């Protein structure tokens, strides 16, 4: 383990592995281990285990703990491991303690279950979670948990809360958040993340307000494309970034928008297409249609061609041994 804080360690592409299930629907830790290992070896900057893409909602507490243990073992201190924590305050604290016991470096605090709370209630929720664990916390705003700029500035002063992952996509709001924290909590080293599904699509816009960290679901199944886009974004190579946006990411988002839950199920389908059988999604999510999987396979080939990596075959992808993330 390293003595550096989680905020200092977070860099590069943020990897949100899918959770692997066997043919009977039970957790398959060995396939999950292969998937996490391959992502780290491909160049992930951090592993976010059992979060949205990892079907946090579908895991039992025991399964959650076991997955985080595997992720920590595979990371072996090379990159930080952040685990999801959600539901109401009491359950979120229980998941935080499970993650802490498993050796995680931090938590992604997902929105409270179902209820639409006011700002004071959200602040109380995240503050209570921070006070119950030694793990650093990233607050994930989306759906029923949208924070006002002054609320984020207050949370930035809470010990243990180190960042905000934005799943809303309101750039006006995000600019005001960044400004409020800069004015009211300038010494906190607060971090921001673009957490929209297929975050690369809005990467150039978020970069304009100084937000360059983002979660990449594409990295799960086409790391070659994800890494090429990340390099272009970070070096100001907008020509390459726009080529990938036009030829791969925009069509992918249009495909993703054709089905409910495709932000998860389409990613798992992509991992399977690249050679690792991580199983299907658990209910209440459903699998993408065969026609949409075929479209995804064609998109993978197109993306690989755009980055000039091999012949781009979706069922080959340079993924020798089917270890979960092609390189």
C-alpha positions as a printed Julia matrix, in Angstrom:
327×3 Matrix{Float64}:
   0.0     0.0     0.0
   1.05    3.59   -0.6
   0.91    6.49    1.85
  -0.4     8.89   -0.81
  -4.03    9.93   -0.43
  -6.71    8.63   -2.76
  -7.17   12.11   -4.23
  -3.47   12.22   -5.11
  -3.48    8.73   -6.61
  -6.47    9.09   -8.9
  -5.24    9.64  -12.43
  -5.67    8.27  -15.92
  -8.61    6.2   -17.1
 -10.99    5.07  -14.38
 -11.91    1.41  -14.92
 -15.38    0.22  -13.86
 -15.26   -3.56  -14.33
 -18.39   -5.56  -14.95
 -19.25   -8.29  -12.45
 -18.91  -11.81  -13.84
 -21.55  -14.52  -13.41
 -21.47  -18.16  -14.43
 -24.08  -20.0   -16.53
 -26.16  -20.57  -13.39
 -26.15  -16.86  -12.58
 -23.87  -17.26   -9.56
 -20.87  -15.01   -9.02
 -17.77  -16.19  -10.91
 -14.81  -14.76   -9.03
 -12.15  -16.29  -11.26
 -13.56  -14.69  -14.4
 -13.98  -11.46  -12.48
 -10.36  -11.7   -11.36
  -9.22  -12.15  -14.97
 -11.27   -9.14  -16.07
  -9.86   -6.88  -13.34
  -6.3    -8.09  -13.9
  -6.5    -7.47  -17.63
  -7.85   -3.97  -17.1
  -5.01   -3.06  -14.77
  -2.45   -4.51  -17.15
  -4.02   -2.59  -20.03
  -3.37    0.69  -18.21
  -6.27    1.51  -15.9
  -5.58    4.36  -13.5
  -7.96    3.02  -10.86
 -10.46    0.21  -10.35
 -14.01    1.1    -9.29
 -15.4    -2.24   -8.15
 -19.09   -3.05   -7.71
 -20.38    0.3    -8.87
 -23.02    1.01  -11.53
 -21.4    -0.94  -14.36
 -20.57   -3.66  -11.85
 -24.26   -4.1   -10.94
 -23.96   -3.0    -7.31
 -27.73   -3.14   -7.07
 -27.76   -6.87   -7.9
 -25.09   -8.08   -5.46
 -25.56   -9.49   -1.99
 -23.34   -7.99    0.73
 -21.26  -11.19    0.71
 -20.78  -11.05   -3.05
 -19.9    -7.37   -2.82
 -17.23   -8.07   -0.21
 -15.75  -10.96   -2.2
 -15.53   -8.89   -5.4
 -13.79   -6.02   -3.62
 -11.32   -8.47   -2.07
 -10.47   -9.82   -5.54
 -10.04   -6.33   -6.97
  -7.73   -5.35   -4.1
  -5.7    -8.53   -4.54
  -5.27   -7.93   -8.26
  -4.43   -4.24   -7.83
  -1.83   -5.11   -5.19
  -1.3    -1.42   -4.47
  -0.44   -0.57   -8.09
  -3.65    1.42   -8.56
  -6.33    2.44   -6.05
  -9.51    0.38   -5.64
 -12.74    2.25   -4.99
 -15.91    0.35   -4.06
 -19.54    1.35   -4.43
 -21.73    2.15   -1.44
 -25.42    2.94   -1.66
 -29.0     2.64   -0.46
 -30.01    4.48    2.73
 -27.52    5.8     5.24
 -27.5     2.73    7.5
 -26.95    0.3     4.63
 -24.41    2.57    2.94
 -22.4     2.51    6.17
 -22.58   -1.3     6.25
 -21.25   -1.48    2.69
 -18.53    1.02    3.61
 -17.41   -1.23    6.44
 -17.42   -4.26    4.13
 -15.29   -2.36    1.63
 -12.94   -1.21    4.37
 -12.58   -4.79    5.62
 -11.86   -5.94    2.06
  -8.98   -3.47    1.75
 -10.48   -0.84   -0.56
  -8.88    2.59   -0.82
 -12.11    4.54   -1.1
 -15.83    4.61   -1.76
 -18.07    5.86   -4.53
 -21.17    6.99   -2.64
 -24.11    6.4    -4.94
 -27.47    8.17   -4.58
 -29.66    7.11   -1.66
 -32.28    4.56   -2.63
 -35.51    5.89   -4.18
 -36.2     8.95   -2.0
 -35.79   12.49   -3.28
 -34.11   14.31   -0.41
 -33.56   18.02    0.08
 -30.07   19.5     0.2
 -29.77   19.3     3.97
 -30.77   15.66    3.95
 -28.19   14.81    1.29
 -25.48   16.62    3.23
 -26.43   14.72    6.39
 -26.37   11.43    4.48
 -22.92   11.86    2.95
 -21.5    13.41    6.12
 -22.72   10.45    8.19
 -21.15    8.04    5.74
 -17.85    9.93    5.89
 -17.94    9.9     9.68
 -18.47    6.15    9.83
 -15.45    5.05    7.8
 -11.77    5.83    7.36
 -12.11    5.43    3.6
 -12.06    8.5     1.36
 -15.37    9.16   -0.38
 -16.37   10.39   -3.82
 -19.98   11.57   -3.95
 -21.87   10.5    -7.06
 -24.57   12.95   -8.09
 -27.25   11.74  -10.49
 -30.97   10.97  -10.7
 -32.45   11.72   -7.25
 -29.28   13.17   -5.72
 -28.45   16.51   -7.35
 -26.34   18.87   -5.26
 -26.38   22.66   -5.32
 -23.02   24.42   -5.61
 -23.02   25.56   -1.99
 -23.87   22.02   -0.86
 -20.83   20.64   -2.7
 -18.68   23.37   -1.13
 -19.93   22.28    2.31
 -19.21   18.63    1.55
 -15.73   19.5     0.31
 -14.94   20.62    3.88
 -16.12   17.34    5.42
 -13.09   15.2     6.35
 -12.91   12.18    4.09
 -15.02   13.54    1.22
 -12.56   14.14   -1.6
 -14.54   14.53   -4.79
 -17.7    14.67   -6.85
 -18.62   12.41   -9.73
 -21.17   14.1   -11.97
 -23.78   11.96  -13.68
 -26.12   14.84  -14.52
 -24.37   16.5   -17.46
 -25.46   20.06  -16.66
 -22.32   22.01  -17.5
 -23.78   25.26  -16.18
 -24.31   23.57  -12.81
 -20.87   21.98  -12.87
 -19.17   25.29  -13.63
 -20.97   26.84  -10.66
 -19.96   23.88   -8.47
 -16.3    24.25   -9.44
 -16.48   27.99   -8.79
 -18.21   27.58   -5.41
 -15.69   25.04   -4.15
 -12.79   27.13   -5.45
 -14.13   30.14   -3.53
 -15.28   28.45   -0.32
 -12.95   25.45    0.04
  -9.85   26.34   -1.96
  -7.38   24.27    0.05
  -9.25   20.96    0.08
  -7.79   19.46   -3.13
 -11.3    18.46   -4.23
 -11.51   16.29   -7.37
 -14.17   16.21  -10.09
 -15.17   13.37  -12.4
 -17.31   13.16  -15.51
 -19.57   10.24  -14.65
 -22.0    10.29  -17.55
 -22.62    7.01  -19.4
 -20.07    6.88  -22.25
 -18.33    9.87  -20.69
 -15.99   10.3   -23.64
 -18.84   11.82  -25.64
 -18.79   14.88  -23.36
 -15.08   14.77  -22.59
 -14.17   17.85  -24.64
 -16.93   19.88  -23.0
 -15.93   18.84  -19.47
 -12.29   19.56  -20.23
 -13.35   23.13  -20.93
 -14.3    23.62  -17.27
 -11.23   21.8   -16.0
 -12.74   18.33  -15.45
 -10.52   15.71  -17.1
 -11.09   12.63  -14.94
 -13.85   10.36  -16.18
 -15.21    6.86  -15.95
 -14.8     4.79  -19.11
 -17.16    1.88  -19.7
 -15.62    1.5   -23.16
 -12.32    0.62  -21.49
 -13.97   -2.62  -20.31
 -14.19   -4.0   -23.82
 -12.19   -1.8   -26.23
  -9.31   -0.39  -24.18
  -7.39    0.37  -27.37
 -10.03    2.93  -28.35
 -10.49    4.24  -24.81
  -6.77    4.8   -24.33
  -6.41    6.48  -27.73
  -9.22    8.87  -26.91
  -7.83    9.59  -23.44
  -4.42   10.39  -24.87
  -5.97   12.71  -27.45
  -8.07   14.47  -24.81
  -5.13   14.98  -22.46
  -2.7    16.18  -25.14
  -5.11   18.49  -26.94
  -5.2    16.33  -30.06
  -8.77   17.31  -30.89
  -8.5    15.99  -34.43
  -8.05   12.44  -33.15
 -10.63   12.95  -30.43
 -13.22   14.12  -32.93
 -12.39   11.27  -35.31
 -13.15    8.79  -32.53
 -16.23   10.7   -31.44
 -17.67   10.74  -34.94
 -16.7     7.22  -35.95
 -17.15    5.29  -32.71
 -18.5     7.07  -29.63
 -21.51    8.85  -31.13
 -22.76    5.67  -32.86
 -22.15    3.75  -29.64
 -24.23    6.21  -27.63
 -27.01    6.06  -30.23
 -26.96    2.26  -29.93
 -26.86    2.44  -26.14
 -29.93    4.68  -26.14
 -32.0     2.05  -27.95
 -32.49   -0.13  -24.88
 -33.18    0.21  -21.18
 -30.18   -0.75  -19.07
 -27.86   -0.86  -22.08
 -25.31    1.25  -20.19
 -24.57   -2.01  -18.35
 -25.82   -4.89  -20.51
 -24.22   -3.6   -23.72
 -20.89   -3.28  -21.92
 -21.1    -6.9   -20.72
 -21.95   -7.94  -24.26
 -18.85   -6.11  -25.46
 -16.65   -7.92  -22.96
 -18.06  -11.25  -24.15
 -17.45  -10.26  -27.78
 -13.79   -9.63  -26.93
 -13.3   -13.14  -25.59
 -14.23  -13.33  -21.91
 -17.56  -14.86  -20.89
 -18.64  -12.66  -17.99
 -22.2   -13.93  -18.23
 -25.42  -12.03  -18.61
 -26.82   -9.22  -16.47
 -28.97  -10.09  -13.5
 -32.64   -9.09  -13.28
 -34.16   -6.59  -13.37
 -31.82   -5.75  -16.27
 -32.19   -7.61  -19.57
 -29.8    -8.58  -22.33
 -29.5    -6.5   -25.51
 -31.2    -7.89  -28.59
 -29.14  -10.06  -30.99
 -29.43   -7.33  -33.62
 -27.98   -4.77  -31.24
 -25.14   -7.12  -30.26
 -24.36   -7.49  -33.95
 -24.25   -3.7   -34.28
 -21.93   -3.56  -31.29
 -19.58   -6.09  -32.89
 -19.44   -3.95  -36.02
 -18.74   -0.86  -33.92
 -15.88   -2.62  -32.16
 -14.35   -3.45  -35.53
 -14.78    0.16  -36.66
 -13.21    1.5   -33.47
 -10.24   -0.82  -33.78
  -9.76    0.26  -37.38
  -9.84    3.92  -36.35
  -6.98    3.41  -33.92
  -5.15    1.2   -36.43
  -4.89   -1.8   -34.1
  -4.98   -5.14  -35.89
  -7.85   -6.4   -38.02
 -10.46   -5.37  -35.48
 -12.35   -8.67  -35.34
 -14.68   -8.44  -32.36
 -14.19  -12.06  -31.42
 -10.4   -11.8   -31.63
  -9.35   -8.3   -30.71
  -5.79   -9.35  -29.85
  -7.13  -10.83  -26.64
  -5.06  -13.94  -26.43
  -6.43  -16.4   -23.93
  -9.68  -14.49  -23.53
  -8.51  -12.66  -20.41
 -11.13   -9.95  -20.43
  -9.59   -6.77  -21.79
  -7.8    -6.8   -25.12
  -4.44   -5.1   -25.45
